């Protein structure tokens, strides 16, 4: 707590899945926020468990808005839809670090500020890699059941067409079954973590496996524990170590990594932890500049920013708050861990 005569600390609240379906990554985001808080003296942090349940999320968001200066949304495109709607109905503003769906980022202009790359642009670094291959082969795009997967797949299909790549779209639940005659093919998986793992396992077990595999799920270290041999698999994520981002705001990458390692006994964060920390950095900065926490004060300050954190670039569309500047990162599993490709 602050003492007599000292400035009041900003109250940062986050609604995250500490249990339930999305706990794998909600817990990582919560840990990232606690590490950020250990490096930031000007803010207090409260984390509420939404239990991966949209109804619990709405209840928690209502409670958090009462006392918080800034509110961070959940991890999950699905849950973030509810958080955006809740903020709009209450006339508030929520910082989106965990919902990359295109529709989520643009759905509630004036009420959602998005930090991560939108889903439709996820596949761009992998497609640029394929376009540089001397021999081009068909790319099978396996989309998941949710809107996130459809948006990643649709964006990949459109970008591949622009690069002159041949694509074949697979619907939710479809399994890659290339024809038996000799020939090479590439695979891009865009679904939930569980869907991507199942598709990669199936494809790599085929008589003629894909030449190159990229999965959204492979962008986090958990993938290596879910797949027997992840070596060589490309992943798409929002951040990884070694990208060389300079931080104009908040802690430098090396300082955050050191604090994270100290807290976890030598662990290295995945991107859910870093994007949550970046959202907190940006939210606190904007509240300080705005000298208040009302949406009417925060929105113009946030939409005018063109800056960077350890997570990378930040600049949003001033009309709807969707992220414009941040780029997805391509990784590749090498020697048992994902590294920048």
C-alpha positions in Angstrom: 0.0 0.0 0.0 1.1 3.6 -0.5 2.1 5.7 2.4 1.1 9.2 3.4 2.0 11.7 0.7 3.0 9.1 -1.8 1.3 8.7 -5.2 -1.5 6.1 -5.4 -0.6 3.0 -7.2 -2.6 2.2 -10.3 -4.8 -0.9 -9.8 -4.5 -3.4 -12.6 -7.0 -6.2 -12.8 -6.9 -9.2 -15.0 -9.5 -12.0 -15.6 -7.7 -15.2 -16.5 -8.3 -18.9 -16.7 -6.5 -20.3 -13.7 -8.6 -23.5 -14.0 -10.7 -25.2 -16.7 -10.0 -25.7 -20.4 -7.8 -22.6 -20.9 -5.8 -23.0 -17.7 -2.7 -24.1 -19.6 -2.2 -20.7 -21.1 -4.2 -18.6 -18.7 -1.8 -19.7 -15.9 1.1 -18.6 -18.0 -0.4 -15.2 -18.6 -1.0 -14.8 -14.8 2.6 -15.8 -14.1 3.8 -13.2 -16.7 1.8 -10.5 -14.9 3.2 -11.4 -11.5 6.7 -11.2 -12.9 5.9 -7.8 -14.5 4.5 -6.6 -11.1 7.8 -7.6 -9.4 9.5 -5.1 -11.7 6.9 -2.4 -11.5 6.5 -0.4 -8.3 3.7 1.9 -9.5 1.0 -0.7 -9.8 -1.0 -3.2 -7.9 -2.2 -6.4 -9.4 -5.4 -8.4 -8.9 -6.0 -11.6 -10.9 -9.5 -13.3 -11.0 -10.1 -16.9 -12.2 -12.8 -17.1 -14.9 -12.5 -20.9 -14.8 -12.7 -20.9 -18.6 -16.4 -20.2 -18.3 -18.0 -17.3 -20.2 -20.6 -16.8 -17.4 -17.9 -16.7 -14.7 -15.9 -14.3 -16.9 -18.8 -11.9 -17.1 -19.3 -11.9 -13.3 -15.6 -11.5 -12.7 -15.4 -8.6 -15.2 -18.2 -6.7 -13.4 -16.5 -7.1 -10.1 -13.1 -6.0 -11.4 -14.4 -2.9 -13.1 -15.6 -1.5 -9.7 -12.1 -1.0 -8.2 -9.6 -1.3 -11.1 -8.1 1.6 -13.0 -7.4 -0.7 -16.0 -8.7 -4.1 -16.8 -6.9 -6.8 -18.8 -9.0 -9.4 -20.7 -8.7 -13.2 -20.6 -6.6 -15.6 -22.6 -8.7 -17.2 -25.3 -10.3 -15.7 -28.4 -13.6 -17.2 -27.3 -13.6 -15.7 -23.8 -12.3 -12.4 -25.2 -15.5 -12.0 -27.2 -17.4 -12.0 -24.0 -15.0 -9.6 -22.3 -15.3 -7.1 -25.2 -19.1 -7.3 -25.1 -19.1 -6.8 -21.3 -16.8 -3.8 -21.6 -19.0 -2.2 -24.3 -22.2 -2.8 -22.4 -20.7 -1.2 -19.3 -19.2 1.7 -21.2 -15.7 0.6 -20.2 -12.4 -0.4 -21.9 -10.6 -3.7 -21.8 -7.0 -4.4 -22.9 -6.9 -7.5 -25.1 -3.7 -9.6 -24.8 -5.2 -13.0 -25.3 -7.7 -12.9 -28.1 -6.2 -12.7 -31.6 -9.4 -13.4 -33.5 -10.0 -10.8 -36.2 -13.6 -10.3 -35.2 -12.7 -9.9 -31.5 -10.2 -7.1 -32.2 -12.6 -5.1 -34.4 -16.0 -5.9 -32.8 -16.2 -3.2 -30.1 -14.7 0.1 -31.3 -13.9 2.4 -28.5 -13.9 -0.4 -25.9 -11.1 -2.9 -26.8 -7.4 -2.2 -27.3 -5.6 -5.2 -28.8 -2.0 -6.0 -28.3 -1.4 -9.3 -30.3 -1.2 -9.8 -34.0 -4.7 -10.6 -35.5 -5.4 -14.2 -36.4 -5.7 -13.5 -40.1 -2.0 -12.5 -40.2 -0.6 -15.4 -38.2 0.7 -17.5 -41.1 2.5 -14.7 -43.0 6.1 -15.5 -41.8 5.6 -19.2 -42.6 4.2 -18.5 -46.0 7.1 -16.2 -46.8 9.4 -19.0 -45.9 7.6 -21.4 -48.3 7.6 -18.8 -51.1 11.5 -18.8 -50.9 11.7 -22.5 -51.5 13.3 -23.4 -54.9 10.6 -26.1 -55.4 7.0 -25.2 -54.5 4.5 -28.0 -53.5 0.9 -27.9 -52.5 0.1 -26.5 -49.0 -2.6 -28.3 -47.0 -4.3 -25.9 -44.5 -6.0 -27.7 -41.7 -8.4 -25.4 -39.8 -9.9 -26.1 -36.4 -13.5 -26.0 -35.3 -13.6 -22.5 -33.8 -13.6 -19.1 -35.4 -10.0 -18.5 -34.5 -8.9 -21.5 -36.7 -11.1 -20.4 -39.6 -9.6 -16.9 -39.5 -6.0 -18.1 -39.4 -6.8 -20.5 -42.3 -8.6 -17.9 -44.3 -5.8 -15.4 -43.9 -3.3 -18.0 -44.8 -5.2 -19.0 -47.9 -5.5 -15.4 -49.1 -1.8 -14.6 -48.4 -0.6 -17.8 -50.1 -2.6 -16.9 -53.2 -0.9 -13.6 -53.3 2.5 -15.4 -53.1 1.6 -17.8 -55.9 1.4 -20.9 -53.6 -1.1 -23.7 -54.3 -3.3 -24.5 -51.3 -5.9 -27.1 -50.3 -8.2 -26.3 -47.4 -9.2 -29.0 -45.0 -12.4 -28.5 -42.9 -12.6 -29.0 -39.2 -12.0 -32.6 -38.2 -10.7 -33.5 -41.7 -7.4 -35.5 -41.7 -4.6 -35.0 -44.3 -4.8 -37.9 -46.8 -2.5 -37.0 -49.7 -2.6 -39.3 -52.8 -0.3 -42.3 -52.7 1.8 -41.5 -55.8 5.2 -39.8 -55.0 5.1 -36.1 -54.5 5.8 -33.6 -51.7 3.4 -31.5 -49.7 3.5 -29.0 -46.9 1.1 -28.7 -43.9 -0.2 -25.8 -41.9 -2.4 -26.5 -38.8 -4.6 -23.7 -37.4 -6.8 -25.0 -34.6 -6.9 -25.4 -30.9 -3.8 -26.7 -29.1 -5.4 -30.2 -29.0 -6.5 -30.1 -32.6 -3.1 -29.1 -33.8 -1.3 -31.8 -31.8 -3.7 -34.5 -33.2 -3.2 -33.3 -36.8 0.6 -33.2 -36.6 0.7 -36.6 -35.0 -1.5 -38.0 -37.8 0.3 -36.3 -40.7 3.8 -37.3 -39.5 2.6 -40.9 -39.2 1.5 -41.1 -42.8 3.3 -43.3 -45.4 4.2 -40.0 -47.1 4.4 -37.3 -44.4 4.6 -33.6 -45.2 7.8 -32.1 -46.3 7.3 -29.1 -43.9 4.9 -28.8 -41.0 3.8 -25.6 -39.2 1.3 -25.5 -36.4 0.1 -22.6 -34.3 0.4 -24.9 -31.2 4.1 -25.5 -31.9 4.8 -21.9 -30.9 4.8 -22.8 -27.2 7.0 -25.2 -25.2 4.0 -27.4 -24.1 4.0 -28.7 -27.7 7.2 -30.6 -27.1 5.6 -32.5 -24.3 2.5 -33.4 -26.3 4.3 -34.6 -29.5 6.8 -37.4 -29.3 9.3 -35.9 -31.7 8.8 -32.2 -32.4 12.2 -31.7 -34.1 11.9 -29.6 -37.2 8.3 -28.5 -36.7 7.6 -24.9 -37.3 5.5 -22.9 -34.9 3.7 -19.6 -35.1 3.5 -17.4 -32.1 3.3 -13.9 -30.8 6.8 -13.8 -29.4 9.9 -15.8 -28.7 13.3 -15.1 -27.1 16.0 -13.7 -29.2 13.9 -11.6 -31.6 15.8 -8.5 -30.6 12.9 -6.2 -29.7 13.9 -3.0 -28.1 11.5 -1.9 -25.4 10.6 1.8 -25.4 8.2 1.1 -22.5 8.5 -1.3 -19.6 11.3 -3.8 -18.8 13.9 -4.9 -21.3 13.7 -8.5 -22.5 16.8 -9.5 -20.5 15.4 -8.0 -17.3 12.1 -9.7 -17.7 13.7 -13.1 -18.6 16.0 -12.8 -15.5 13.0 -12.1 -13.2 11.0 -14.9 -14.8 13.9 -17.4 -14.4 14.4 -16.4 -10.7 10.7 -16.9 -10.0 10.4 -20.2 -11.8 13.8 -21.8 -11.0 15.3 -21.2 -14.5 12.2 -21.3 -16.6 11.7 -19.4 -19.9 8.4 -17.8 -20.7 6.1 -18.6 -23.6 4.4 -15.8 -25.5 1.2 -15.9 -23.4 3.2 -14.6 -20.4 5.0 -11.9 -22.3 1.9 -10.6 -24.2 0.1 -10.3 -20.9 3.0 -8.4 -19.3 3.1 -6.1 -22.4 -0.6 -5.3 -22.1 0.0 -4.3 -18.4 2.9 -2.1 -19.4 0.9 -0.3 -22.1 -2.3 0.0 -19.9 -0.4 1.5 -17.0 1.5 3.9 -19.3 -1.7 5.1 -20.9 -3.5 5.6 -17.6 -0.6 7.6 -16.4 -0.6 9.8 -19.5 -4.4 10.2 -19.4 -4.3 11.1 -15.7 -7.4 9.0 -15.2 -9.0 5.7 -15.9 -12.2 6.6 -17.7 -12.6 5.1 -21.2 -13.0 8.6 -22.7 -9.6 9.5 -21.4 -7.8 6.2 -22.1 -9.0 5.6 -25.7 -7.5 8.6 -27.4 -4.2 8.1 -25.6 -4.0 4.4 -26.4 -4.9 4.9 -30.1 -2.3 7.6 -30.5 0.6 5.4 -29.3 3.3 4.2 -31.7 5.8 2.4 -29.5 7.3 -0.9 -28.4 7.6 -3.2 -25.4 9.6 -6.4 -24.9 6.7 -8.0 -26.8 7.4 -6.0 -30.0 5.7 -3.1 -31.8 2.4 -1.5 -30.7 0.1 0.6 -32.8 -3.6 0.1 -33.2 -6.2 1.2 -35.6 -7.6 4.4 -34.2 -11.1 3.5 -35.4 -11.5 0.0 -33.9 -8.5 -0.7 -31.7 -7.2 -3.7 -33.7 -3.5 -4.2 -33.7 -1.6 -3.0 -36.8 2.1 -3.1 -36.0 2.9 -6.3 -34.1 4.2 -9.2 -36.2 3.8 -12.9 -35.6 7.0 -14.8 -35.0 8.1 -18.0 -36.8 9.8 -20.6 -34.6 11.3 -24.0 -35.3 11.9 -26.9 -32.9 15.6 -27.5 -32.7 17.4 -29.6 -30.0 14.2 -30.0 -28.0 13.0 -26.4 -27.9 11.4 -23.8 -30.2 13.8 -21.1 -31.4 13.4 -18.2 -33.7 13.4 -19.5 -37.3 
